[in-house]
Amino acid sequence: MRSAVSRVLVVGGAGLLGQYLVDEARRRGHEVLASHRGPPPSGTGAAWLRLDLRDRHAIADVIRDARPEIVINAAAMTDVDACEDRFDEARAVNARAVGALAEASRRAGAAFVHVSTDYVFDGSGPATETTQPRPLNLYGKTKLEGEMLAFAAHPEALLLRLSALFGWNRLSARPNAVTWILDRLRAGEEARLFEDQRVTPTYAGTAAAAAYDLAAARSTGIFHVACRDCLSRVEMGQRIAEVFGIRGPRIVPIPMASVALKAPRPKAPCLVVRKLEETLKRDMPAFRAALDDMKASE
């Protein structure tokens, strides 16, 4: 078991998932280093290292000097429409940097965990780890390229695909799949939500725990990490209103076609989590249960 690991490097530690990965590592008693590109956060209990993922040489230097036993890459360019406009940057961060991180981790003798997305699929139905990826947009294409480069450089890599990540963001005001809806409903504003896109939301706390548990079990390959339910964005909004006690929520169902999106979105990129449940010998939470935990920690 890899439970004796004491030094973890979280790449993208200031992002939503990165925050939970840092907190979970500390809870398990590990020494935590985390990378940032902007100003370093304070009061997190991690040692912060500046890293620009567009600089391949910097990636190699940081991992060599940090001497981690596990490197977890939670950094990405996730603005789906911006990836259409800034493809070179998206490919540099979502693909080429992943290969460089995986290569540097292998050279350092470190395990490598990489976080990917449900958007590598075309959304034609529920997807298992063996479903053929067919991304519809440049975000999905760069993330898929990153997956391939990760395994090419580090064949024993562990890859986690997530969907509609949510949780409390303690380090920035950047919204996510749940907090954007919650903020609007609490303010009495309309939340215009897609009625024809179904996803399996991923609670950041669930993903962080799964990452360390799989690493401790020396698991490799691809795992889907998400809640068990495949929900429309409207159904997500309804669950959020129920759990957080919002009366008369102003949820407005709309079709995706009614919004001028630069990048096409998959309609039902629902992740099947059976492999993860069988490996960890526990059920993934339902979306409502994850919301209950989120509410309790507000």
N, C-alpha and C positions, 0 to 999 in steps of 0.2 A: 504493500500500500504506500501511496505517496503522502501519507498524513504527516510525515516528519518534515515536509517542506517548510522552510522558515523564511525564505526570501521570495517575494512575488513582485513582479513588475507589471503594473496595470497601465497599458498604453491608452491614452484618452481618459485618464482618471477623473477629469473635471466634467465629463459628460454624464448623462443620466445613468446609464448602465455602469459607467466607470465609478461613480459615487457608491453604488451598491456593492460593486466588487471590492472597493477599498474597505468599506465598512465590514463586509463579510470576512475578508481576510484578517482584519484586526480582531474580529470576534473569535476567530479560530486560533488566534495567537501567533499569526505570521508577521514577519517584518514586511512592511509594505513600502514599495517605491511606486511612484505614479508619474506619468509624463503629462505635460501641458504645453500648449502652444502660446496662449496668452498669459496674462498675469497669474502667478501661482495662487491657488486658493489657500485660505488659512484655516486653522482649527480642525483639520481633517485627520490628523494623526499619521499622515503619510509623508515621506520624504519626496519632494517634488523635483523633477528633472525636466528642463526645457528641451523640447524635441519638435522639430518641424518634419513631418512625415514625407515632405517632398524632397528631403535631403537624404539620399541613400547612405552617404558616408556618415552622417550624424546618427542614423539608426544603428549602424554597426558599432560606432564608438560608444553610444549610450549603453547598449546591451553588453558589450565587452567590459566596460567599466563597472556596470551595476552588478554583474555576476549573479543574475537571478537564477532560481531553479525552475520557475514557471514564468512565462511571458503570456499575458492575456491581452489581446488586441481588441479593445472596445471602441476604437476611433474609426470614424468614417465620415464621408461627405454624404449626408442623408437627405438633403433637400432634393426631392425627386425632380422637380422642374428646373432647379438650378443646374443639375447635372446635364440637362439638355443644352443649356447655354454655355457651360464651362466644362466641356468634356475632358479637355486636357488635365484640368485640375482634378476632376472626378476620377479619372483613370490613374493619376499619380497617387492619390490618397487611397482609393478603394481597391486598387489592383497592384500597382508596382510596389507601393510601400509594404503591402502584405507579403509579397515575395521576399522583400529585403528583410522584414522582421522575422519571417520564418527561417531564412538562411542564417541570419545572425544568431537566432535562438539555437539552431542546430549546431552551429560552430561553438557556441558557448556551453553546449551540453544541457540546454534547458528545454523543458517541455513547452510546446507552443499551442495556445488556445486562441482561435479566431472566431469572431462573431460575424455572421452573415445574415441574410434576409429572406423572407418569403417571396420577395419580388424577383427572385431568380426564376420563378414559375410564371406561366401564362394565365393562371387563375381559372383554368377550365374545370377544376374540381379539386377535391382534397388531395394533398400531396404527401407521400411518404419520402423517406430518405433515398429511395431508389427511383422515384419519379424523375423522368427526364426534364432537366431545366430548360425553359424556353422564355427568357426574359422579354418583356414587351418594350422596355425603355432603357435609356443609357445608364441609369442608376443600377438597374438589375443586371445589365451586361457587365458593368465594371465590377460589381460585387461577385458575379460568377467568375470573371477572370481572376479576381483575388482568390477565390476558393481554389482554382486550379493551380495558381502560382504557389499557394501555401503548401499544397500536397506535393508539388514538384520539388520544392526546396526542403520540405520537412515531412517525409512520408508518414511519420507517426503523429502528425498534427491531430488536434481535436477541433472540430468545426461545429459551431452551434448556429442554427438558423432560428431567428426570432421574427415576431410579427407584431406590429402596432404596439411598440414598447410603451409602458406607462409606469408611473410611480411619482413620488414627491421629488422635485428637483430642488435640492437645498442650496445649490451653488449659483444658480442663475434663474432668470425669469422666463427662460425658454419653455414654452408649453409642450405637452405631448398628447398622445392619443386620448387620455382621460382628462388631464387638467384643462385642456382647451375647452372641452365640453362643460366641465364642472364650473369653470370660471364664468362662462357665458350664462349658464342656467342660474347660478347664484346671483348674478347681476340682473336677472330678469330679462336678459336679451335672448334673441332667437339663436338657436343652434341649428343651422342648416346642415343636415347629415345625410349621407348617401343611403338610399334605401336598397340599392342594387349592388353594393359591394359587401362581401362577407369576409371576415378575418377571424383569426384565432389570436386574441390579444396576449401579449407576454408581459407579465408583472416582473419588473426589474429585480425584485427580491427573489423571486422564484428562479430567474435566470442566473443570478449570482450564486445562489446555493447549488444549483445544478452544475455550474461550471467547476466549482471546487470539489463536489462529490464525484463527478466524472473523472477529474484529474487524479483524485485520490485512488480511484479504482483503476487507474492507468488505462482508461478508455481512449480509443483513437477513432478517427473517422467522423462521420456526420451524424448529428443528432438534432431533432427538431424540439424546440423548447417553447411551450406556449400553454395557455389555459386550454381546457378540454373543449370548450364551446366554440362553435363556428357561428359568429353573430354578424348581423348587419350593423352598420354604423348607427342606424336608428335604434336598434335593440340595445346597443352599447349605451346610448344616451338614456334610454328608459331605465336600464339597470343602475346607472350612475345616479339618476334622480331618486330612485327608490332607496338606495343605500344611504345617500347623503341627505335624505329627508327634504327634497325640494318639491314643494307643492305647485301644481300647475306648470310644469316645465314647458318652456316654449320650444319644443322640438319640431322642426319642420323637415319632413322627408323630401328629398330631392333625388332625381336620377343623376348619375355621373355625367351624362351627356349634356346636362344643363349648365355645366361649369366649363369655362374655357381653360382646360388644363393643357399645358405644353406637352407633358409626357402622358401617354396612355397608362392607365392603371389596370392591373389584373382584377377580374370581378370576384373570384373566389379562391384566393391563394391560401386556403385553409390547411394548416400544418397538422399532420397526424402525429401524435406524441407517443404512440404505443411503444416504440423502441426505447425511448427514454424511461417510460414507466417500468418496463420489464427489466431494464438494466439497473435502475435505482431501487426497484421493488417498492415503489410508492406511486400513488395516483398524482397527476398534476391537478392543481386546483381548478375549480370552476371560476369563471370570471367574477361572479358575485362574491365568492369567498375571498378572492384577491382584493376586491374592493372593500370588503369588510376589514381586512387586515390594514389596508391603506387608510381607511377612516380611523381606525384605532390608533394609528401612529401619526395622525395629523398634528 
